[in-house]
Amino acid sequence: MPKTSAAPKKGAAETELEILHPDREVVIADQTFVLREYGFAEGLLVRAMAKPFLMDLYAMYAEPGRAPTFAEIADLIDAHGELVIQLIARSANVSVETLNALTDADGELVAVNWWLANSGFFTRWVMRRLVANRPAGPSGGPASTTPSSAPATDAALRNSDASPSAS
């Protein structure tokens, strides 16, 4: 069985850096896979290619306040296997044939790290769509009140002008 390892555990500062640059490195046997998050221009192409995957991911967020579990994400990846292989190959800059040659365990390790590197890319699209499709509701501001009738307003003003005299 080939030697497999993932990146070592990191500290808080390195974790913050991963948010900005979420690239993941995986070594399988003597081959290093660098799974990187898609950039802007590439992302435009990837989003078009990954539309079925994105729509199913979007459906997982349909229930307000609920994010999919890792098991649900794994099922999503499995359901779109052929597409995900292409997406992983693009992210890792390797051929589909290279990925097809991996054992199941090694392929899973690569797929999980691909998701870790690109989950932000995909979920940003989902969040933008959720916000855009949110039903219009109350503005959240204070409710308007019915203005007082003119006679009542005039009477209130006259009474406020009659201030008690100082002694």
N, C-alpha and C positions, 0 to 999 in steps of 0.2 A: 504494500500500500504506500503511495507517495506521501512524503512529508507535507503536511498542511499546517499553515499558521496564519493567524490574523494579526493585525497591528496590536502592539502591547497597550495595556490600560494607560489612560492619559490623565493628567491633572486638570484642574479647573481652567487654567489659562489656555492649555492646549484644546480643551473642549470648546472654549469660546472661539478659538481660531478655526475649529472644525465647522462652526456655524457659518463663518465667512467663506471658508474654503473646504468644503466637505469631502474632498477627495479621499478615497480609501485604497489602501494598498494591501493586496493579498498575495502571499507566496505559496505556490503549489508546485511541489517538486522543485525544479530549478527555474520555474517561470514566475515572473512577477506580473501581476495584473494590477494596474492602477485604474480604478473606477472613479471617474470624475463626473461632477455635475455638469450638465449641458449649459453652454453659454447662451447668450442672447440669440445670435443669428442661427446657430445650430438648433436652439430651442424652438424657433419658429417652425423648422422642418420636422423636428421630433414631435411637437404637439400635433401637427397635421397627421403624421404617420401613426401616432399613438391614440388617436381620437376614440376608438372603441374602449381601450384601456382607461382613458380619462373619464369617459362617460360612466363606466361601471364604478370607478373610484368615486365619482361625484354622487352616484346613487347610494354609496355606503355612508355618505355624510348627510343624507336627506333628513334623518331624524335630528332635530335641533339639539345641540349640546352633546352629541355622541360622535366619537371618532372610532374608526374601525380598529379592531384588535389586530395583533400581529398575525394570528391564525387566519383572519379574514383577508389580510393583505397577501399572505402566502397562497391562499386559495385564488385570489385575483391574479397573482403572478402565474399560477398553474393554468388558470382558465385562458390566459392569453400567452401561452408558452411560446409559440412560434414568433409572435411579435416581440415578446420580452427578450428572446434570444437576439433578435436584431438590435433592440435597444441597448442591451448589454454590450454587444460587439461594438457598437458605435461609442459607447461611454468608455470602454476599455481600449479602444483602438486595436482590436484584434479581429480576426475573421470568425465568421459563424462556424466554420469547420473546426477552429481551435476550441470553441465552446462545446461543440458536439462531441469532441474527443474526451472531455472531462468525465470523470466518474460522477455518479449521482451525488455523493457527499461533497466532492469538490465543486461541482456545479451549483449546489445549494449554497455553499460558502460564497461563491462569486455572486450569486443572485441576491443574497442577503446584503452583501456589501454594496452592490449596485443600488439596492433600495435605500440603504443608509445614505449613500452619496446623493441620490436624486429624489428622495421623498419630498424635500422642500420644493424642488422644481415642480413636481406634480401637484402637491397640495396647495401651492400658491395659485395655480390655475383653478383648482376646485374652490378655494376661498373666494377668488374674484367672481366666479360664476354664482356662488351662493349669495354673495352680496348683491350682484346684479339682478338675480331672480327673486330676491326677498320681496314679499308683498308689501305694498305701500300701506303704512298704518298711521296711527296718530303721530303728529309731529313730535310729541314728547314735551312740548311747551305747555304753559298754563292754559287752562280752558278759558275761553272768552266769557265775559259776563254781559248780561243785558244792560244797556245804559239806563240810568234812572230817567224817569219822565221829566220834562222841562219844569213843571210846577214843583215837583218834589226837590229837584236840584236847586231851583231858585230859593225855596224855603230854607234848605240846608245852608245855603250861602248867607242868607240874611241872618240866620241864627248864629253863624260863626263870626259875623262881623260885630255882633253885640257882645263884646267881651266885657267882663266885669271891670269896673273902674278901680283904680288903685286907691287905697286908703291912706 
